[in-house]
Amino acid sequence: MSADAWTSVVTVVTALSLAAWLWLLLARGFFWRTDVRLPLLEEPDAWPSVCVVVPARDEAAMLPASLPPLLAQDYPGRVEVFLIDDGSTDGTGELACELARRQEGLPLTVASPGGPPAGWTGKLWAVRHGIELARACEPEYLLLTDADIAHAPDSLRRLVAAAGAGGFDVVSQMARLRVESVWERLVVPAFVYFFAQLYPFRWIGEDRTGANGGTGPTGTRTRTAAAAGGCVLLRTEAAERARIPDAIRHAVIDDVALARAVKGGGGRVWLGLADRVDSVRPYPRLRHLWRMVSRSAYAQLRHNPLLLAATVAGLALVYLVPPVAVVVGAATGSTTAAVLGAASWLVMAGTYVPMLRYYRQPVWLAPLLPFTAFLYLLMTVDSAVQHYRGRGAAWKGRTYARPDAVPEEG
């Protein structure tokens, strides 16, 4: 291929990349905006009862920062907390009891379900055990929250108020992840940005008539459903109707599966960014973040090689082509390729700025998004490689080679 022909190919591909970015900017539910937040609403006259279920496996390092704020919730109604110690080896259950003894707060029950049977992935077996214990209290709502999530004192009452006022069966918040190390600054905001691109928050809140509970512009899309597993308020009636968690026991990405099951059964789901719910789990090195993403990336693609190939091609077209076009255009003197690449890169960086501001990060990180996207591309490919090597998805030392696999301890 001649130099001119090669430059023409680059120009055409870059034009496709720019077209893709214009579509993402305007037609993908304004995913890049960060204003879908839990609204401040009038409190109900009578507060419904809530049971909090916390699945925990080897979380002794996280509990001192996360459990005391949870037990200190300022909630006017009846609340009980069930921490399910899922086979921990670091004294998680004992530490939870000790932390509860040190302060006056919500009543805490610590229980252990034993090892999960075949066919149950991740933390869902522990969640099931917690829900079974909670049923004796006949709560109207269940709060499913992870052991690394720290809630502000008014977190629960704001969740319940939003669910009641909006008529939602699921109200979930994407906890603000930690961003302190260099790699966290590079990868974490992009993780939430990519998630919002896959599951635009505005579309999630839309019901069958186009209403969305006041979270943004209305529309007609009703199938988009997702939740953030660290903070999910779930109406008990909806959980029973959707057979949660039994119906999703095979799911590796359990939060998205939960939201789909509830919405598929006619329920309403809301997901937004958190202001007062934070993850205390550190990801100081790239390998920690790599493991977080790669453990479930291929499961997100339903273990489909064609979807994997399409995803790799899509990531390359949308995120890698623009900077490559700028370099190639400058090197070959192709002004068109360089301008198209720069325009695509500018739109890309511009859509990333709101997420960086949400995470209180400098905006000069925005042009580095292609580098981060390349890392995510490699993580996704690695997830597929691990799957075909027989490791499959993993959670807290358990691996799942296929949906019906027996969990391996390790």
Buried (B, 14 or more C-beta within 10 A) or exposed (E): EEEEEEBBEBBEBBBBBBEBBEEBBEEBBBBBBBEBBBBEBEBBEEBBBBBBBBBBBBBBBBBEBBBBBBBBBEBEBBBBBBBBBBBBEEBBBEBBBEBBEEEEBBEBBBBBBEEBEEBBBBBBBBBBBBBBBBBEBEBBBBBBBBBBBBBBEEBBBBBBBBBBBBEBBBBBBBBBBBBEBEBBBBBBBBBBBBBBBEBBBBBBBBBEEEBBBEBBEBBEEBEBBBBBBBBBBBBBEBBEBBEBBEBBBBBBBBBBBBBBBBBEBEBBBBBBBBBBBBBBBBBEEBEBBBBBBBBBBBBBBEBEEEBBEEBBEEBBBBBBBBBBBBEBBBEBEBEBBBBBBBBBBBBBBBBBBBBBBBBEBEEEBBBBBBBBBBBBBBBBBBBBEBBEEEBBBBBBEBBBBEBEBEBBEE
